[in-house]
Amino acid sequence: MRNFDPDMMAEFAKEVVEAFCLLEFQFTETYRYCDRDVSVFVDGNRFYPLGFSFDNISLSSNMSVDSVAMTIDNTNRVFSGILLNEDVRNKPAIVKVGVRLTDGSEIVEDLFTGIVASWDIEGDSKVKVEIANEFILWNKKTLRKHSASCPWSFKGSDCKYAGAAITMCDKTYDTCLTLGNEANFGGFRFIPVIADQQLYWGRTT
């Protein structure tokens, strides 16, 4: 369960609180924005005014991909220029929520911390950004499946064998070793050995 600062919750309970949201993108440079008309200063850092709204927030108590989808104002095309200037995928991003107290000070809490999963420029005025937690990295598709045999074409660019042998390779490590080309073997030769073994991760006995 998420616990917030008691003073912040007390301000929310008054129902007259001046609340705001903050965004922090940690790209090559760190960009900070707030959804207010004026800048907000937190821990000596300035959060500049920028219009944004949340489209969807998906949170779960189990080991799943939590995400926050938002729409960011891009009328002046500054934010789209940032996105197009570098590859921001998998770069850290933080969503914060804060309240301003009657004495002018602020209480700010991190609401969601993740990485930039995707973005899309919509027309000339909007940018869609999705921030997801690091479980999204588990959802990557592998380029090829593990196999005990070598997947490379004999004498192809990945095989790199340039010797005198002309017979077709049987894709085994032993043949690759005989040909002196074991450094370029593309298979996982220990798979047959461990296929039926019971593995104990992190244990010595």
HUPEFEN-V72797 format. One record per backbone hydrogen bond with DSSP energy under -0.5 kcal/mol. NH is the residue of the N-H (numbers start at 1). CO is the residue of the C=O. E is the energy in kcal/mol with one decimal. If there is no record, write none. Layout:
BEGIN
nh = <NH NH>
co = <CO CO>
e = <E E>
END
This chain:
BEGIN
nh = <9 10 11 12 13 14 14 15 16 18 19 20 22 23 24 25 26 26 27 27 31 31 33 34 35 40 42 42 45 47 47 48 48 50 53 55 55 56 58 59 64 66 67 68 69 70 71 72 73 74 77 81 82 83 84 85 85 86 86 88 90 91 93 94 95 96 96 97 98 99 100 101 101 104 107 109 111 112 114 115 116 117 117 118 120 122 122 123 125 126 127 128 129 130 131 132 133 136 137 138 139 140 150 156 160 176 177 178 179 180 181 184 185 188 189 191 194 195 197 199 201 203>
co = <5 6 7 8 9 10 11 12 11 100 17 98 96 33 94 31 24 92 25 29 25 29 23 48 21 47 40 45 42 40 45 32 46 34 71 53 69 69 67 57 62 64 58 131 56 129 53 127 51 125 74 77 78 79 80 81 82 82 83 86 116 88 114 24 112 22 94 109 20 107 18 99 105 101 99 97 95 95 93 132 91 115 130 130 128 120 126 121 122 122 72 120 70 118 68 115 66 133 134 135 136 137 171 153 156 172 173 174 175 177 176 181 182 147 187 188 190 191 194 197 199 200>
e = <-2.2 -2.2 -1.7 -2.1 -2.0 -0.8 -0.6 -1.4 -0.6 -0.7 -1.0 -2.3 -2.6 -2.8 -2.2 -3.0 -0.5 -2.6 -1.2 -1.6 -2.7 -0.5 -2.6 -2.6 -1.7 -2.0 -0.5 -2.6 -2.3 -3.1 -0.5 -2.1 -0.6 -2.3 -2.2 -0.5 -2.5 -1.6 -3.0 -0.6 -2.0 -1.0 -2.1 -2.9 -3.2 -2.7 -2.7 -2.9 -3.4 -2.9 -1.2 -1.3 -1.5 -2.0 -2.3 -0.8 -0.6 -0.6 -0.6 -1.0 -2.9 -1.9 -2.4 -2.5 -3.2 -2.7 -0.5 -2.6 -2.8 -2.0 -2.2 -0.5 -3.2 -2.0 -2.2 -2.8 -3.0 -2.1 -2.6 -3.1 -2.2 -0.7 -2.5 -1.4 -2.4 -0.6 -2.5 -0.7 -0.8 -1.4 -1.9 -3.4 -2.4 -2.6 -2.9 -2.6 -2.3 -1.9 -1.5 -1.5 -1.4 -0.9 -2.5 -2.7 -2.7 -1.8 -2.6 -2.3 -2.1 -1.1 -2.9 -1.9 -1.5 -3.0 -0.7 -1.8 -1.6 -1.2 -1.3 -0.7 -0.6 -1.0>
END
